[in-house]
Amino acid sequence: MTPSPSWDSPPKTLRLPSNAVHVWRASLVVPVSYLRTLEGTLTADECARAERFYFQEHRERFIAGRGLLRNILSRYLDSEPGQLRFRYNSYGKPALTAETGAEGFCFNLSHSYDTALYAVTHGREIGVDIERFRPDVEVEKLAERFFSPREAAVLRALPEDLRKEGFFNCWTRKEAYIKAEGEGMSIPLSAFDVSLTPGEPAALLRSQNSPQETSRWSLQALDPKPGYAAALAVKGHDWELTCWQWSPM
Ligand SMILES: CC(C)(COP(=O)(O)OP(=O)(O)OC[C@H]1O[C@@H](n2cnc3c(N)ncnc32)[C@H](O)[C@@H]1OP(=O)(O)O)[C@@H](O)C(=O)NCCC(=O)NCCS
């Protein structure tokens, strides 16, 4: 299996060549003073969204998640974090507006509990997903409900001590692919199969849509930190992955 690269400190000046994919890992728990700085970069609609969270913890994580997204994107673009403007497709996938002057710049993000991943690239669809291993998940039950029959069968056949890892491999790969496609849950989860066996490469194995779909996409397992699983889905194959650990500049 292709190992996930280590999470390095980024250089001051970042380059994103056309075949590059960068994934950033960030903690959503930031000091209050920095949270206020991040909040100051959000637009009115993002602040209104933050206000709708009932729990302060969730509100703060949303603010941190959006603020860090803006911070990361602005490192590549000739814009201040607060100047970036997003548009959303009809399934909610965010992208930069044309006025941002970042044609072809693609990104996606995912957050789970206190950790976020941000994936950026040029001119190719991309999706990322991170999930914390929750101790209470009923792996077999959820697999029967959400996975394809083939995935559920592969999971059932795994030794019991590998089942939770296999489950989260499958979950994050399916989500990453769905997020890269950007059409949300309109793609039935049983309409495609991904690999899930621990130690085997991440891959899209079958798609009901078209047999060519499997060769159009590459999936990559990421290793965000202990207790979490993550995956990346990228259109095409000729790309190179670098992983960065976010820290304030
Ligand atoms: C919304 C969805 C895109 C991901 O939801 P999620 O896994 O709960 O959340 P994540 O943290 O991974 O991703 C959320 C981010 O993805 C982005 N996003 C939203 N809609 C998106 C879409 N249609 N496509 C791609 N990205 C999307 C947003 O930036 C969002 O962050 P924000 O709300 O802070 O702006 C969607 O796939 C979903 O509802 N999934 C349901 C989960 C499920 O049943 N999964 C079964 C998998 S086997």
Ligand as a Chemical Component Dictionary entry (heavy atoms), coordinates in Angstrom:
data_LIG
# 
_chem_comp.id                   LIG 
_chem_comp.type                 NON-POLYMER 
_chem_comp.pdbx_formal_charge   0 
_chem_comp.three_letter_code    LIG 
# 
loop_
_chem_comp_atom.comp_id 
_chem_comp_atom.atom_id 
_chem_comp_atom.alt_atom_id 
_chem_comp_atom.type_symbol 
_chem_comp_atom.charge 
_chem_comp_atom.model_Cartn_x 
_chem_comp_atom.model_Cartn_y 
_chem_comp_atom.model_Cartn_z 
_chem_comp_atom.pdbx_ordinal 
LIG C1  C1  C 0 -21.914 16.742 3.483  1  
LIG C2  C2  C 0 -21.050 15.607 2.999  2  
LIG C3  C3  C 0 -20.384 16.088 1.777  3  
LIG C4  C4  C 0 -19.926 15.252 3.992  4  
LIG O1  O1  O 0 -20.320 15.325 5.266  5  
LIG P1  P1  P 0 -19.426 14.921 6.520  6  
LIG O2  O2  O 0 -18.628 13.689 6.280  7  
LIG O3  O3  O 0 -20.390 14.899 7.627  8  
LIG O4  O4  O 0 -18.473 16.165 6.755  9  
LIG P2  P2  P 0 -16.967 16.487 6.399  10 
LIG O5  O5  O 0 -16.390 17.128 7.578  11 
LIG O6  O6  O 0 -16.212 15.350 5.809  12 
LIG O7  O7  O 0 -17.101 17.563 5.229  13 
LIG C5  C5  C 0 -17.749 18.748 5.432  14 
LIG C6  C6  C 0 -17.183 19.754 4.455  15 
LIG O8  O8  O 0 -17.294 19.278 3.126  16 
LIG C7  C7  C 0 -17.628 20.355 2.268  17 
LIG N1  N1  N 0 -18.826 19.959 1.527  18 
LIG C8  C8  C 0 -20.131 20.245 1.777  19 
LIG N2  N2  N 0 -20.903 19.655 0.834  20 
LIG C9  C9  C 0 -20.064 19.002 -0.010 21 
LIG C10 C10 C 0 -20.276 18.219 -1.190 22 
LIG N3  N3  N 0 -21.477 17.995 -1.701 23 
LIG N4  N4  N 0 -19.193 17.684 -1.797 24 
LIG C11 C11 C 0 -17.958 17.903 -1.306 25 
LIG N5  N5  N 0 -17.704 18.633 -0.205 26 
LIG C12 C12 C 0 -18.747 19.180 0.438  27 
LIG C13 C13 C 0 -17.837 21.593 3.118  28 
LIG O9  O9  O 0 -16.684 22.384 3.034  29 
LIG C14 C14 C 0 -17.978 21.039 4.513  30 
LIG O10 O10 O 0 -17.365 21.822 5.506  31 
LIG P3  P3  P 0 -18.124 23.090 6.139  32 
LIG O11 O11 O 0 -19.508 22.622 6.411  33 
LIG O12 O12 O 0 -17.350 23.415 7.356  34 
LIG O13 O13 O 0 -18.049 24.091 5.091  35 
LIG C15 C15 C 0 -21.908 14.415 2.555  36 
LIG O14 O14 O 0 -21.109 13.501 1.873  37 
LIG C16 C16 C 0 -22.749 13.725 3.562  38 
LIG O15 O15 O 0 -23.763 14.196 4.017  39 
LIG N6  N6  N 0 -22.409 12.554 3.957  40 
LIG C17 C17 C 0 -23.251 11.778 4.862  41 
LIG C18 C18 C 0 -22.492 10.839 5.660  42 
LIG C19 C19 C 0 -22.827 9.387  5.327  43 
LIG O16 O16 O 0 -23.930 8.929  5.443  44 
LIG N7  N7  N 0 -21.790 8.662  4.938  45 
LIG C20 C20 C 0 -21.834 7.298  4.638  46 
LIG C21 C21 C 0 -20.459 6.962  4.110  47 
LIG S1  S1  S 0 -20.234 5.319  3.904  48 
# 
loop_
_chem_comp_bond.comp_id 
_chem_comp_bond.atom_id_1 
_chem_comp_bond.atom_id_2 
_chem_comp_bond.value_order 
_chem_comp_bond.pdbx_ordinal 
LIG C1  C2  SING 1  
LIG C2  C3  SING 2  
LIG C2  C4  SING 3  
LIG C2  C15 SING 4  
LIG C4  O1  SING 5  
LIG O1  P1  SING 6  
LIG P1  O2  DOUB 7  
LIG P1  O3  SING 8  
LIG P1  O4  SING 9  
LIG O4  P2  SING 10 
LIG P2  O5  DOUB 11 
LIG P2  O6  SING 12 
LIG P2  O7  SING 13 
LIG O7  C5  SING 14 
LIG C5  C6  SING 15 
LIG C6  O8  SING 16 
LIG C6  C14 SING 17 
LIG O8  C7  SING 18 
LIG C7  N1  SING 19 
LIG C7  C13 SING 20 
LIG N1  C8  SING 21 
LIG N1  C12 SING 22 
LIG C8  N2  DOUB 23 
LIG N2  C9  SING 24 
LIG C9  C10 SING 25 
LIG C9  C12 DOUB 26 
LIG C10 N3  SING 27 
LIG C10 N4  DOUB 28 
LIG N4  C11 SING 29 
LIG C11 N5  DOUB 30 
LIG N5  C12 SING 31 
LIG C13 O9  SING 32 
LIG C13 C14 SING 33 
LIG C14 O10 SING 34 
LIG O10 P3  SING 35 
LIG P3  O11 DOUB 36 
LIG P3  O12 SING 37 
LIG P3  O13 SING 38 
LIG C15 O14 SING 39 
LIG C15 C16 SING 40 
LIG C16 O15 DOUB 41 
LIG C16 N6  SING 42 
LIG N6  C17 SING 43 
LIG C17 C18 SING 44 
LIG C18 C19 SING 45 
LIG C19 O16 DOUB 46 
LIG C19 N7  SING 47 
LIG N7  C20 SING 48 
LIG C20 C21 SING 49 
LIG C21 S1  SING 50 
# 
